[in-house]
Amino acid sequence: SQKIEQNSEALNIQEGKTATLTCNYTNYSPAYLQWYRQDPGRGPVFLLLIRENEKEKRKERLKVTFDTTLKQSLFHITASQPADSATYLCASPDNYGQNFVFGPGTRLSVLP
Amino acid sequence: DTAVSQTPKYLVTQMGNDKSIKCEQNLGHDTMYWYKQDSKKFLKIMFSYNNKELIINETVPNRFSPKSPDKAHLNLHINSLELGDSAVYFCASSQDGTKETQYFGPGTRLLVL
């Protein structure tokens, strides 16, 4: 069955460094991937969407890549700040285009 | 203005009870969703619904039922609550199904005792 995996359950980095989060998908080919941010006690908030024919997308300090050969998306936060600490979720439409499939998330902690 | 709202924010109840969670969106979206996020933080789709079609995740027990009085509302009714139903439930909406981004509500934290 189709599945999204996010390699790290938790990731700690120093302030100012670049955080890189990984999303891998198996058993399907999504037309696009989305990245969401979830803070404790809140619902996920959409950050970026990248389509299968796009290699890279940027928004301020955020960058997302999509490699259909590796079946992988990378999410980068440059010049990370403690305020970037949150759980980041990868998601895509399922193979039938009916619903969204979410990865388990990576909890990022940016240490001052 | 809150785009997607849910009530209540917290719900504590006894096993066997029936409860409802309400969801409203003021974005004019045509598709609404219910998700369950368990203690391991895994977000799983339960239902998606637009005016024409209800799509049910086959793993969802039939004790759970969505009810939509109109396009802006999708309520979740749960019968005979069980301990394993304890989780955070999120409502979300999107324009035109999976072709567009979802907007999530703040969540309802359900605890079944």
Contacts between the chains, C-beta under 8 A, distances in Angstrom:
chain1	res1	chain2	res2	distance
A	34	B	101	6.7
A	41	B	107	7.5
A	42	B	106	6.1
A	42	B	107	7.1
A	43	B	4	7.5
A	43	B	90	5.3
A	43	B	92	7.5
A	43	B	104	3.2
A	43	B	105	5.5
A	43	B	106	5.4
A	43	B	107	5.4
A	44	B	43	7.2
A	44	B	90	7.6
A	44	B	102	7.9
A	44	B	104	5.0
A	45	B	104	7.2
A	46	B	101	4.6
A	46	B	102	6.9
A	46	B	103	7.3
A	49	B	101	6.5
A	87	B	41	6.7
A	89	B	43	6.7
A	93	B	98	3.7
A	93	B	99	8.0
A	94	B	98	7.6
A	97	B	97	7.3
A	97	B	98	5.2
A	97	B	99	7.9
A	98	B	48	6.7
A	98	B	55	5.2
A	98	B	97	7.4
A	98	B	98	6.8
A	99	B	33	7.5
A	99	B	45	4.7
A	99	B	48	5.2
A	99	B	55	6.2
A	99	B	57	7.4
A	99	B	98	6.7
A	100	B	33	7.6
A	100	B	45	6.3
A	100	B	98	6.1
A	100	B	102	6.5
A	101	B	45	7.6
A	102	B	35	8.0
A	102	B	42	7.5
A	102	B	43	4.3
A	102	B	44	7.5
A	102	B	45	8.0
A	104	B	40	7.2
A	104	B	41	6.8
A	104	B	42	5.3
A	105	B	41	5.7
A	105	B	42	7.9
A	105	B	43	7.7
